Amino acid sequence: MERQKLLSYTRRHEASRKRPATGTATPTGDPVAQAGTTLSAIARAVGASVSSVFRWAEAYRKHGRRGLQSRPTPGRPPGLSPAQKKRLAALLLRGPLAAGYRTDLWTLRRVAQMIRKQFGVRYHPCHVWKLLTSLGWSCQKPERRALQRDDAAIARWKRARWPHIKKRRATWCPPRLP
């Protein structure tokens, strides 16, 4: 019995989706109505769902061709405006020492803290990475160097001491034959 109800509902539903034949098209020039076929046949032909074809037909009826144009999907508005992003880049260029940190190294957490302090916008450190790449910044791994490093002394050592330590190539002589 349940199956019979379902089948009759399906037949009624299919019948309600049929459009008039070509001669009885609506004055707006509805392409679905002019095609004289069901939405499910059109959906099969274009490889889309019936609900999508129905939505497209409704958009065409209401707004014409303009209704079928793709529109950007609205999303969450950005936390920082373009002017604030420029100001952020300027603050980052000054360096972490100028921002009050003890070391000269920006981390994602530090940048997130600075954004929150300067602009009142809270970003997760993982999202700060996306923000920095949109500004043209990339990850830079600092070279590990001793604080006491003296480049002039290293250059003198390489010039004066290293040649005496380095092994010289032995002069080649032919092997002796017995």
Secondary structure, 3 states (H helix, E strand, C coil): CHHHHHHHHHHHHHHHCECCCHHHCCCCCCHHHHHCCEHHHHHHHHCCCHHHHHHHHHHHHHHHHHHHCCCCCCCCCCCCCHHHHHHHHHHHHHCCCCCCCCCCCCCHHHHHHHHHHHHCCCCCHHHHHHHHHHCCCCCCCCCCCCCCCCHHHHHHHHHHCHHHHCCCCCCCCCCCCC
